[in-house]
């Protein structure tokens, strides 16, 4: 069901309490190395500012443990405040706490057309616990709640669930980024144009078992790649050398092979190496024929051709997980070929965050697909068919 967005509410003269996902990578000098998560949030922020509102931003960054303040300092959102000021060109204030005196004072003094970024919500123990007192303080700061943090929509932390639930009688809407993610990951999959092809890679079958099971029910083809393919290979009695495998998931792989039938496509060959480096000795072998001492690092050329042919004929494509060690040439060939086949197809193409998003950006193809998700874990759970409490509580259109 469609949710109201920030565009559907009157924000003039009001404070919009907006949860974003500013969990950006920082280098050792605490400089932001990729600001995509910040720029993705700008349309929602600007919508409120341009229509006479003021915006109080909440986010987490990293996983501070609260044991050592000096160590936790590297998770401060202050660099994000500085980048936001550069991008927005309007006053962006920064509170040194989340629900303390500084946050309360600065939120009360905030003027229309201005932005306040609160310090990392995970610095406060109430965030993880969904503490009622913590949520009440944040809820009192805003006249409108806006969720534009898709990357954490699958979580039930305080700022995602307890805070909007505490804003009784106040509008609760999504931002444009969350609206877009729901549209592609939920609605496009609910009524896909066919053939509908899913590509699932990555390391562990255990991470994606529910996704594979759900996609087998709704897709025309599900293509398997990455290290998880070796667990499937072992399930078929194949030799996998020293390739990564989840021995305890072999029975699970067998059941997926049995239930998947001709919908489930497994690699026909593997590009192997004798050491984990690009300069290692290499060979291509048939699936299930990896010699002792060798490890599979990528799908082979026969699989590349087979998968590319299936992908190019698709009308809807969902991709989650690389086909091999895409960070280490020449074992990036399978992942690159899949990305290029997606681009060459006449399909609605949805890249499900995480390593797939990193790969398609590495190859310079991100602007040639329909949608690249900003949330790895969240996109996975949405592909599983799960509902998110943080989305369900938002106002319906």
N, C-alpha and C positions, 0 to 999 in steps of 0.2 A: 504494500500500500504506500502511495506517495506521501512524503512528509513535507510539512511547510518548511520553507527556507527563510533565510534572513531577508530576502526580497519581499516576502509576504507580510512582514510586520512593520508597523510605524516605529521608527527608531528616533525620530526627532526629539531632542532634549532628553534622551534616555541613555542609560548605561547598559551596554551589551557585554555580558560576561561570556567570553568566548573561549572554549577549550580547543587549542590547536595542538599539532604534533610538531614541535620544534626540536625533536630528538636528532639534531644534526651532528655530523662527524666533525671533530676538532683535532687539530694537530697538537704537537707537544707545546707549542706556543699559545695554545687556546685560540687559534685562528680557525674560522669555519672553512672547511675544505669543499663543501657542497651545500649550497643554500636552497636546493630545490624545495625542501619541505617548508621553507619560509616563503618563497615566492608563490607556492601553490595556495597559501593561505591569504595572500594579498587581496584577491577579488572580494572575499567575504568581509575582510577588515575595511576595505575601501567603500564597500556598499553602505556600511554603517556610518562611516565618517562623512561621506559625500551627502548623506541625507540628514545631517545634523545631529548625529549621535556621537557618543564617546565609547571607547572600547577598552575593556579590562581583559587582558589575555592571560590564560593559564596554560602551562605545559609541563611535561617532565623532560629530563635529559639524562640519559644513562641510568645506571643502577646504583645510586649512592647508598652506602650501608649505614651511615649515621654513627660509625665508630670513631672516625678520625676526621675532625673538621678540616684539617689541612688537605687530606686526601679528597674529601667531598667537594672542596673548592673548585676542582676541575670540572664539576658538573653544574657550575653556576650558569644561569641563562643570560648573564650580563653581555656576552658577545652577541647574543641574538638580539638584544635590545639595540645595540649599536648598529647591527645590520638592518634592522627594521627601520631605524631612523634614516639611514642612508637610502633605503628603498622607498619609503613613504614620503619623506620630505616634510613631515609634520612633527610636532613634539611627541617624543616617545619617552615616557618616564619609566624608571625601573625601581621596583620595591625590593628591598633587601631581605624580605621575608614573604610568607604566603598569607598568613592570617594574623600576623603580629601588628604592632603599633605602626610600623612604617607602611605596611600595606593598607591598613585602615585609614590612616591619615591621607595617603596619596590617592586612594580611591575616592575619598570624600571630597578632595580638592580638585579632582579631574574635571576639566572643562570640555564642552562639546568640541569635536574636531581633534581631540587629543587621544593618545594611547598610553595605557599603563600596562607594563609587563610585570607580573608577579614572579618572584623567585621560584625555582624548581619545586613543583608541588610534592615531589618525592622526598624533599628535605623534611617534610612533616609526616610523622607516623600516622596521622589521621587519614592520609591519602590512601595508603594500602588497606587500612582497616575500614574505610568508609565511615569514620567516626562522625556521629551526629552533631556534636558541638563544632567540630572543624567545618563540616559542611554548612552549618547554619551561618557561620561568619562569612564564608564565601558567597552563599546565597543572598545575603543581605546587601552585598555590593552591587548586584545587578538588577535591572528591571526586566531584562530579557536574557534567556540562556541560549547560547548557540554552540552546537557541537560541530566543529570542523576538523576533528582529529580522527580520521579514519584508521590510522595506524594503531590506535588503541581502542577502537570501537568494540573489539571482542573482549575487552577487560571490564571489570565491574568496580574499578577503583573510585575513590571519593568524587573526584572532579568529573567523572564520567556518568555516575549514577546517583550517588547520595546528594550531590549538590543540586542537580536539576529536580530531583524528587523533593528537596526542601524548598524549592521556589514555587510553592503552591499558589495557583491563580495567576502566575506569570507565564508569558509565552515561552515555549521551549521548541526551538527550531534547529534545523541543520544548516551548515554552511554549504557553499557551492561545491567544495571538494567532496564532502560526504555525499551530497546529492548525486554527483557524477559517479562516484564509486558504487553506490547502491544501484544506480541506473544500469551500469554495465555488468557488475558482478552478480546482481540478483535478477534484474528484469530481463536482460539480454539472454541469460541462461534459462530463464523460465520459459521463454518463447523464442528459441534460437532459429535462425535460418539454417537449413540443412543442405549439404552434410555438415554436421557439428563434430569437430575434431578437437580432442584434448591432448595436450602433450605434457607428460608428467615426468620430471627428472629429479635430480638431487641425490643425496647420499643414502637416506634411510627410507625403506618401505614403511617402517613404523611411524614416521612423521606424517605420511600421506595415505595411509591405508583407508581412512574414512573418505578422503577425497576421491581416491581411485574407485572405491565401491559406489559412491554417489554418481560419479561421472560415467561409470559403466551402465548405470540405469538410464541416463539421459543422452549420452553421446552416441554417435554412429561409429566412431573409432577412438581408442585411447592408446597413444603411443608412449612407450616406456623407454627411458634413457637414464644416463647417470649411473652412479655406483649402485643404486638400488637394483639395476638390471642384473647384477651378479647374484643377488639373492634369488631372483627368478630363475636364473640359469642353473644355480645349484638345486633348486626345486625340481628342475627337469633332468637332474642327474648329470649335469655338465661339469667339466673341469674349469676351475676359475683361478688357478695359480694362487698368488698371494693377494688377489683383489679383495677389496673391502666387502664383507658380507655379514648379514645378521642371521646367524645360524638359528637363533630362536624364532625367526620369522619365516622359515622355510615352509612350514605347514600352511601359514597364512598365504604365502605366495602361491602354493599349490591350489588353494581354494579359489584364489583370484583367477588363476589360469583356467580352472574348470568352469567358473561362473562367467568369465569374460568371453569364452569361445572365440569366434573370429573377430569380435570387436577389439580384443586386446592384442596389440602388436608389440612383439619383443624384438630386440636387436638381432640381426642375422650374423653380424660380425663385430669384432672389437679391435680397436687400435691400442696396442699394448706397449709397455715399456718395462725395462728391468731395473729402473730406479726412478724416484719421484723428482725428476728434473727434465727440462725440455731437451737437454743434450744427451739423454740416455739412449741406449740401443732400443730400436723400435721394430715392431712387426704387426701386421694385420692378420688375425686368425678368425676362423669361424666361431660363432657363439658356442660356448661350452667346450672350447678346445684350447684354452689358455694354458701354456706350459707352466710347470713348477718354476718358481722364482720370477715369474713375470706377473704384471698387474695391468688390468684394464683401466685405461684413462679416458677413453672416448668411444663413441660408436664408430664403426668402420664405414668405408665408402659404399658398400652394398646397402647398409642400413640408411645411410644418408640419402641415397637415391630413392629407396622405397618410401621413406618418411616424407621426403620433399614432394613426391608425386601425390601422396595422400593429402598433404597440407595444401598444395596448390589448387586442389579441386574443392576445398572447403568453402563454406559460406559463413561459418562462425568458427573461430579458433580461440581456445583458451590455453595459455602456456604457463606452467609453473614448475620451474626447476631446470637447470642446465643439463646438457647431454653428456658432459664430461668436464675435465679440469680446464674450463674456458679461460682461466687467468694465465695459463701456461702453454703457449704455442709449442708444438703444432697441435696440441690436444684441445684446441679451441675450435677445430674444424667442424665438428658435429653441431655444436651449439650455434656457430656462425651460420651454417647451412640451414638449420631450422629457422633462425631469425630471417634469413634472406628469403626462404620459401614462404614464410608468413607475409612478408612485405610484397612478394610477387603474387600472392593470392588475392582474389576479389572477395575478401571476407571482412566481417567485423572481427577485429583481432584484439584480444584482451590479454595483457601481460600481467601475471599475478604477483607483482611485487618481488621483494627479496633478490635472490641471485639472478632471476630472469630479467628483472628490471635493470640490474647492474650490467648484465651482459648486453642487452639491447642498446643501452647507452654507450657501452664500451665500443660497440660496433658502429655507432653513429646512426642508428636506425630508429631511435625512439620517436622521432617526429613523423615516421612513415607507418606507424601502426595506429589503431583506433584509440586505444587507451592503455596507459601504463599505470598500474596501481601503485599507490604510495605505501600500502600496508602489506608486508609479507605474511605475518601471522593472521591478520584480519582477513586478508583475501583468501587464505587457505580455508579458514573456518566458514567463510561465506560460500566457497565452492563445495564445502561439505553439506551445505544446506542449513546451517545453523542460523538461529535468530539471535540478535544481540540486544540485551537489555538496554544498553546505552542508546540504541536506535528506536527500539519499541516504545520507549517513554516519550519520544518527541511527538509534537502535535501533528495530527493527520491533516491533509489538505481537505 
